[in-house]
Amino acid sequence: MVEFKHKVLSFLLVLAAAPFMSWSMTLANDEPWEDASCAEVNRSYLKTRAFPRYSVQMPLIREDGSTRTYRHMIFIESELQSWRVFDNKWIRSSRPLGKTWDRFIPKFTECRRIGEETNSDEKLIHYKVTWNKFPYVADTDIWISQDSDLFHRLRRHYLEGRWEFSEATIEEIFTYDPD
């Protein structure tokens, strides 16, 4: 009976460790754990987040297409300055690192290159992706500069009535400071 309990306990232990073992084996085999269709988007996202100085305007998009200011963020070297419409002042914090994952899932999945567009003098590559930030999921359009490989604009439309903000759609508009 003791031997049977030992075998059952060993089996349960291996079963509990299996997800971690397969994850570490995937990393050891050098296979990317991100969605392979999103390699270009992930590269541009990390390059954007590592850019020394840039700002992001985040307007909410109402159902009628009009916008309303929600947030403004300024990234300077190791600092993030953030203001939201309900804040009385700018809030300073350490600049977060860019990550291509959220908890246990990739930040971007199901990426599809839609085509090329021109905005002013800049050529942009347009992608449709699924954006994940637990517990939220959003259909997302991303426009990436063809020349700099940096995010130009991102528009998230939240799904299934689970909104992170007071509106179902929000944009992120990126501006870069070369200094």
C-alpha positions as CSV (number, residue, x, y, z in Angstrom):
1,M,0.0,0.0,0.0
2,V,2.9,2.4,0.8
3,E,4.4,1.7,-2.6
4,F,1.1,2.5,-4.3
5,K,0.8,5.8,-2.4
6,H,4.3,6.7,-3.3
7,K,3.6,6.1,-7.0
8,V,0.4,8.2,-6.9
9,L,2.2,11.0,-5.1
10,S,5.1,10.9,-7.6
11,F,2.6,11.0,-10.5
12,L,0.7,14.0,-9.0
13,L,4.0,15.8,-8.5
14,V,5.1,15.3,-12.1
15,L,1.6,16.3,-13.3
16,A,1.8,19.5,-11.2
17,A,5.3,20.3,-12.5
18,A,4.5,19.5,-16.2
19,P,3.5,23.1,-17.3
20,F,6.7,24.5,-15.8
21,M,8.9,21.7,-17.3
22,S,7.5,22.3,-20.8
23,W,7.9,26.0,-20.5
24,S,11.5,25.7,-19.4
25,M,12.1,23.1,-22.1
26,T,10.7,25.5,-24.7
27,L,13.1,28.2,-23.5
28,A,16.0,25.7,-23.4
29,N,15.2,24.8,-27.1
30,D,15.3,28.5,-28.1
31,E,11.8,28.4,-29.4
32,P,10.0,31.7,-29.0
33,W,7.1,31.6,-26.6
34,E,5.5,34.7,-28.1
35,D,3.0,34.4,-31.0
36,A,5.3,33.9,-34.0
37,S,2.9,36.1,-36.1
38,C,3.7,39.0,-33.9
39,A,7.6,39.0,-34.2
40,E,7.7,42.3,-36.1
41,V,5.1,44.0,-33.7
42,N,7.0,42.8,-30.6
43,R,10.3,44.1,-32.0
44,S,8.8,47.5,-32.7
45,Y,7.1,47.6,-29.4
46,L,10.3,46.9,-27.5
47,K,12.2,49.5,-29.6
48,T,9.5,52.0,-28.9
49,R,9.5,51.4,-25.1
50,A,13.4,51.7,-25.1
51,F,13.4,55.0,-27.0
52,P,15.1,57.6,-24.7
53,R,12.4,60.3,-24.9
54,Y,8.9,60.2,-26.1
55,S,5.3,61.0,-25.1
56,V,2.0,59.3,-25.5
57,Q,-1.4,61.0,-25.7
58,M,-4.3,58.7,-24.9
59,P,-7.7,60.0,-25.9
60,L,-10.8,58.0,-25.4
61,I,-12.9,57.5,-28.5
62,R,-16.7,57.8,-28.0
63,E,-19.2,55.8,-30.1
64,D,-19.9,58.8,-32.3
65,G,-16.1,59.1,-33.1
66,S,-15.5,62.2,-31.0
67,T,-12.5,62.1,-28.6
68,R,-12.0,63.1,-25.0
69,T,-8.7,63.6,-23.3
70,Y,-7.9,60.8,-20.8
71,R,-4.1,60.5,-20.2
72,H,-0.8,62.0,-21.2
73,M,2.5,60.2,-20.5
74,I,6.1,61.5,-21.0
75,F,8.9,59.0,-20.9
76,I,12.3,60.6,-20.1
77,E,15.4,58.3,-19.7
78,S,14.5,56.4,-16.4
79,E,11.4,58.4,-15.5
80,L,7.7,58.3,-16.4
81,Q,5.6,61.5,-15.9
82,S,1.9,60.8,-16.1
83,W,-1.3,62.9,-16.0
84,R,-4.8,61.6,-16.1
85,V,-7.9,63.7,-16.5
86,F,-8.9,63.2,-12.9
87,D,-5.4,63.9,-11.5
88,N,-4.7,67.3,-9.9
89,K,-1.0,67.1,-10.8
90,W,1.6,65.2,-12.9
91,I,2.7,62.0,-11.2
92,R,6.3,60.9,-11.5
93,S,7.5,57.3,-11.2
94,S,10.2,55.0,-12.4
95,R,9.9,54.2,-16.1
96,P,8.5,50.7,-16.6
97,L,10.3,48.2,-18.8
98,G,8.8,47.2,-22.0
99,K,7.5,43.6,-21.9
100,T,6.0,41.5,-24.6
101,W,3.9,39.4,-22.2
102,D,1.2,39.9,-19.6
103,R,1.1,37.4,-16.8
104,F,1.1,34.1,-18.6
105,I,0.1,35.2,-22.1
106,P,1.8,37.3,-24.8
107,K,0.7,41.0,-24.9
108,F,0.2,40.7,-28.7
109,T,-1.4,37.7,-30.5
110,E,-2.9,36.9,-33.9
111,C,-1.0,39.7,-35.7
112,R,-1.8,40.3,-39.3
113,R,-0.1,42.9,-41.6
114,I,-3.0,44.8,-43.3
115,G,-0.9,47.0,-45.6
116,E,1.0,50.3,-45.9
117,E,-0.4,53.8,-45.5
118,T,1.1,57.3,-45.7
119,N,0.6,59.9,-42.9
120,S,2.1,63.3,-43.8
121,D,5.5,62.3,-45.2
122,E,5.8,59.1,-43.1
123,K,5.1,55.6,-44.5
124,L,3.3,53.4,-42.0
125,I,2.7,49.7,-41.7
126,H,-0.7,48.8,-40.5
127,Y,-1.3,45.7,-38.3
128,K,-4.4,44.2,-36.8
129,V,-3.6,42.3,-33.6
130,T,-5.3,41.0,-30.4
131,W,-4.0,42.9,-27.4
132,N,-4.0,41.2,-24.0
133,K,-3.8,42.6,-20.5
134,F,-5.5,40.4,-18.0
135,P,-8.5,40.5,-17.6
136,Y,-8.9,42.7,-20.7
137,V,-8.7,41.7,-24.4
138,A,-8.9,44.2,-27.3
139,D,-9.0,44.2,-31.0
140,T,-6.2,46.5,-31.9
141,D,-4.9,48.4,-34.9
142,I,-1.2,49.4,-34.8
143,W,0.6,51.7,-37.2
144,I,4.4,51.4,-37.2
145,S,6.8,53.8,-38.9
146,Q,8.4,52.0,-41.8
147,D,11.5,54.2,-41.5
148,S,12.1,54.2,-37.7
149,D,10.4,50.9,-36.8
150,L,8.7,52.8,-33.9
151,F,5.0,52.8,-33.0
152,H,3.2,55.7,-34.5
153,R,-0.4,55.1,-33.3
154,L,-2.3,52.3,-31.6
155,R,-6.1,52.0,-31.3
156,R,-7.6,49.4,-28.9
157,H,-11.3,48.4,-29.0
158,Y,-12.2,46.3,-25.9
159,L,-14.3,43.2,-26.4
160,E,-17.1,41.4,-24.5
161,G,-18.1,44.4,-22.5
162,R,-14.9,44.3,-20.4
163,W,-13.5,47.8,-20.7
164,E,-10.4,49.1,-19.0
165,F,-11.7,52.7,-19.4
166,S,-15.0,54.5,-19.5
167,E,-15.2,54.0,-23.3
168,A,-14.7,50.8,-25.3
169,T,-12.0,52.4,-27.5
170,I,-8.8,54.3,-26.7
171,E,-5.9,55.5,-28.8
172,E,-2.2,55.9,-28.0
173,I,-0.5,58.5,-30.2
174,F,3.3,58.5,-30.0
175,T,5.6,61.6,-30.4
176,Y,9.4,61.1,-30.3
177,D,12.0,63.6,-29.1
178,P,15.4,62.9,-30.7
179,D,17.3,64.3,-27.7
